[in-house]
């Protein structure tokens, strides 16, 4: 495993944050572009989802008025191969406006496709202790 270049880490952080944007979560076609066909997610409550289930769920959460608010910070990354990168970060999620924050450690694996686009292959959230939210980081 080798060290990730800062520019690539920044690119993947931006892609990770793109997945949290309201307009992207409401757009199944855009989500389809960002998620690999082999995509698997394990949620903080242990549920396992594939690409198809995410493409159905995420746009509906926007239309039901349950627009989650995401905050993430403290990203780290490492190359698993020339075309596979693992990133991790601290995340906070508020499901209902004004509701309580739920804290987790997140892990994502991104793979470079044959068309030179990074696509998310695996994502997992594990509950964590609350942490101070840094105001310099992005909230979506």
Protein Blocks (a to p, Z undefined) as FASTA:
>chain_A
ZZddfklmmmmmmmmmmmmpmklmmmmklmmmmpcfkbccddfkopacdfklmmmmmmmm
mmnopaccdddehiacddfbfkbccddddddddfbghiacddddddddddddfkopacdf
bdcddddddddddfkbccZZ
